[in-house]
Structure formats: structure tokens, C-alpha cells
Amino acid sequence: MSLPASVDVVIIGAGAAGLSAARALSGQPLTVAVLEARDRIGGRAWTLPFRGEGLDMGCGWLHSADENPLVPMVGTAGLSLDRTPPPWQSQIFNHEITDAEIADFRAAYDAFDERIAEAAAAGREGPASALLEPGNRWNGRMDAISGALNGARFAEVSILDYDAYRDTGVNYRVREGYGRLIETLGRPIPVVTDCPVRKIDRTGPVLRLETDRGVIETRTVIVTVPTDLIARETLKFDPPLPALIEAATYVPLGLASKMHMTVTGAEDFPENSQLWGRNDTGDTGGYHLRPFGRPMIEGYYGADLARGLEAEGPAGFFDFAVEELVHLLGSNMRRRLEPVAATMWGADPWAHGAYSHAMPGHAGDRLQLKAPVENRIFLAGEATAEAFYGTTHGAWLEGARAARQAMTALGLDPRPLPGDEEA
Ligand SMILES: Cc1cc2nc3c(=O)[nH]c(=O)nc-3n(C[C@H](O)[C@H](O)[C@H](O)COP(=O)(O)OP(=O)(O)OC[C@H]3O[C@@H](n4cnc5c(N)ncnc54)[C@H](O)[C@@H]3O)c2cc1C
């Protein structure tokens, strides 16, 4: 698709937020262009085909599924919703841990969560790590969980932001892949791919966007790029927007990485079960055994551990996973595992990470990020979703919100929203 010369609305980025914004605008008397830097749509929602199935490289779980607006769209998109509960809180075979210790860990985590809620209610800000009990034996494991949840250690996570996250505890999956769902929903939308936007010139009465495929003019723009791209000024504003850049800097993307592996003799393990690598350190992975009953294991790693594993490359990354599984399940795992795909979101030039977390002292920066600029530049994405940040449904809801703001700015009544209810 070629780049139009001028439109009413440009949407930068064809991930969940951008595609949701485009769907919300479809059917309106407006000209819209969606510009995407990659050669594919979906962004951090991306399913890799493997042996007739789909492996999610980015998002995999429809979190807060009882409130998640994407859940009803799974069936209408012709895909299958899997309601098998996640195994995250269990440890099969009680490897390296007894039932009593699992209960002890849960109690320690619940107490930590309570301290977070109490501190937040009192308006106390700071690093979430300040509320870990000094010397508690489970602190390492809790920090490994922070790596998976936040892409960062608790020391880098704001108490108030962590507390603001809304988790209803209901989690579903799409059997064919969450990335496949977003791609299916986005398929009818015309997208200009291979089209990085480099600069938004806001000096004149119309916005002038410089891209690798030429210049486009627009009355309004919806920006859905990950925060690190704004903080690093890969996408520049002219004149610059220092408050926006600062907010993006303090709501950076943490890192979570996955290693998909096949395992022979998979019947030895219960379907959809879980193992945590080690109890005594944050530098450990979580292992989802036989997801969807497949003869596979999905390793999940967060924060600086994930950055180190990515830096080692797929072979070193796989070796780490094998050594952890050998430690837990015996040396025969060495010949039973084969690597399939390792994610590299930290090195990805259009993401630089997995999902956002607010740094201590910066919980309010998500609001700053979503503040409209001159009533013509609207930001949206997982990072602007105050309660559902870091998630695909949060990005989806935010895309629709920005579309409504753009419509209002262009003098249209933003209701009803076509495509909000159905695929
Ligand atoms: C490993 C991993 C696991 C995850 N697990 C889950 C999960 O289980 N559940 C969940 O809900 N979420 C999960 N997430 C998070 C979820 O994938 C993201 O929150 C969501 O996909 C973000 O959508 P977005 O539209 O905000 O951003 P993106 O998907 O990043 O979309 C932004 C788009 O903008 C494009 N872009 C960037 N710069 C430019 C530019 N200058 N010009 C043009 N285009 C540009 C990018 O290429 C991208 O396509 C996970 C993410 C990762 C990486």
C-alpha cells in the first residue's frame, strides 16, 4: 500500500492499540492512514507458526478475562478460547519444595501484596522492594516473579503503579495464538507497512509526518509506539515535547523473554503444569510444561536475567534453560529438549522491551503520557492503560479511547463505536 499525501487521522503503529483505534474509526466520515515500521501487523502480539500450531512470542494470556474486551472477539474471529487455568502457583512433583513451603511462600507473597496495598492507600511512593521483608527466604523467588510480571525487579517498580494494576485473576488463552487473534482482527484494516515515522513536525496548522516512505500531512495523529521509542527520540517531535519524553523515560519497557522447546517423552509430565527453576534467587525461569497438551516446554525469564540471556544469543539462552531443567528433572533432560524459538524483544528496534513499568516516584507519568497535545496528538498503548498496563487488552482499550478523542477533536460525535462489541 502506498502512502497517501494527506489524511484526517494518522495512526502510528499497527499493534493492538493502533489496530483498535483504526477499527474504532472505520465507518466514520474520515480519511485514516495506519503507518507501521515492521513488515507485519500485531507489534508485540505475534504468533509464530510451528507444526500447524501457533507459538506466542509476545502476549499469550488474555488477562482479566472476565473484563477483557477481546475475549468475546475470539469466537467471532473463528478462533478457540481455552479456559484452562494457568498453573503459575503450582510446582509439579513438589520439586525442591514441599507443600508446606509452597504455602509459606504464598503467605509471604500475600503479606507483601497487603503491605503494597496499605502503603498505596496511605499515598506512600517508592520502590516496591522497600516492602519486601528483610531477610525473608522467599525474596529471591518473589523478585523472579516481579521479573515475569513487570519485566523488572521490584527495586525498579513504583509502589503506587504496581498497586494500580487491576488483575481479576481470570486468565484465558487463544489456542491458535493471541498474536493470531490480533492479526485476524487487524486483517481488514489497510496498513502501510515498512513505514517507520521519524518525525512529527507540529510547527504548522497541519501536522507533517516524515517517514521512510515519504511525507504525509494530517489534522490529528494517534501515536501508539512503545515508550522507549519516544524516550530515545527514534520518533521525534518538532518542536520537542520534553514533558512527554520525560514521562516516557520513567515508564520504560522492562524485559520478559520466552524460550519455546520441544520435549520427548512429554507424557511423563502433566499437561499445563509448572516448575520454577530455583527458590533461592531471582535469576531463574518459570517453566510451563505441555501448554495446550503439546509436547513442549515454554520457559519464561524476566528483567536483567532476560537481558543477559538475550545477549548470549539463542544457543546460550537454550543452554541456561536446559541446565535449569536438568537441575530439576535429571540429566536425561539434556537429550530430551530441543530449542524451537527464543524471543529477542530487548534487541527489537521497534520495541526495546516487553512491557512497561513505572519507576519509583513516577506512577503519575502514565497520565502525563496520555495527555493530549494541542488537541491533535493523542498517545495510546499498553503504557497509557493505568489499570491494565502491560497488557494487550489495555492497549486495545486505549486505542479506542484515543480514537474517540481524535473524533471529538475533528468535530464528530464519537458514539457509537463501530467494532467495539464484535469482531
Ligand atoms: C514476551 C511477552 C509476553 C507478554 N505476555 C502478555 C500476556 O500474556 N498478556 C498480555 O495481555 N500482554 C502480554 N504482553 C504484552 C503485550 O504484548 C503488549 O502490552 C501489547 O501487545 C502492546 O500493544 P501496543 O499496541 O501498545 O504496542 P505494540 O504492540 O508494540 O505496537 C506498536 C507498534 O508500533 C510500531 N512502531 C514503533 N515505532 C514506530 C515508528 N516510528 N513508526 C511506525 N511504527 C512504529 C511497532 O512496530 C509496533 O507494531 C507480553 C509481551 C511480551 C513481549
The ligand as a Gaussian input file, in Angstrom:
#p B3LYP/6-31G(d) Opt

LIG

0 1
 C        7.252000     -11.843000      25.978000
 C        5.981000     -11.076000      26.156000
 C        4.926000     -11.647000      26.838000
 C        3.712000     -10.949000      27.004000
 N        2.662000     -11.566000      27.623000
 C        1.474000     -10.935000      27.675000
 C        0.317000     -11.639000      28.104000
 O        0.372000     -12.831000      28.411000
 N       -0.881000     -10.960000      28.127000
 C       -0.965000      -9.647000      27.737000
 O       -2.078000      -9.088000      27.759000
 N        0.115000      -8.968000      27.306000
 C        1.323000      -9.593000      27.260000
 N        2.407000      -8.941000      26.733000
 C        2.299000      -7.504000      26.442000
 C        1.548000      -7.214000      25.153000
 O        2.082000      -7.975000      24.095000
 C        1.676000      -5.717000      24.872000
 O        1.253000      -4.989000      26.004000
 C        0.805000      -5.247000      23.694000
 O        0.954000      -6.115000      22.591000
 C        1.223000      -3.817000      23.348000
 O        0.425000      -3.310000      22.297000
 P        0.698000      -1.808000      21.808000
 O       -0.196000      -1.577000      20.663000
 O        0.655000      -0.886000      22.962000
 O        2.230000      -1.799000      21.332000
 P        2.950000      -2.623000      20.176000
 O        2.353000      -3.968000      20.031000
 O        4.400000      -2.546000      20.433000
 O        2.575000      -1.803000      18.854000
 C        3.267000      -0.637000      18.488000
 C        3.575000      -0.722000      17.016000
 O        4.260000       0.464000      16.629000
 C        5.257000       0.123000      15.683000
 N        6.238000       1.203000      15.661000
 C        7.192000       1.501000      16.566000
 N        7.848000       2.616000      16.213000
 C        7.307000       3.041000      15.055000
 C        7.559000       4.151000      14.204000
 N        8.488000       5.071000      14.478000
 N        6.811000       4.283000      13.079000
 C        5.830000       3.373000      12.779000
 N        5.565000       2.303000      13.558000
 C        6.282000       2.149000      14.694000
 C        5.792000      -1.197000      16.192000
 O        6.454000      -1.928000      15.190000
 C        4.511000      -1.883000      16.669000
 O        3.939000      -2.681000      15.659000
 C        3.597000      -9.640000      26.507000
 C        4.655000      -9.057000      25.796000
 C        5.833000      -9.765000      25.614000
 C        6.926000      -9.148000      24.800000

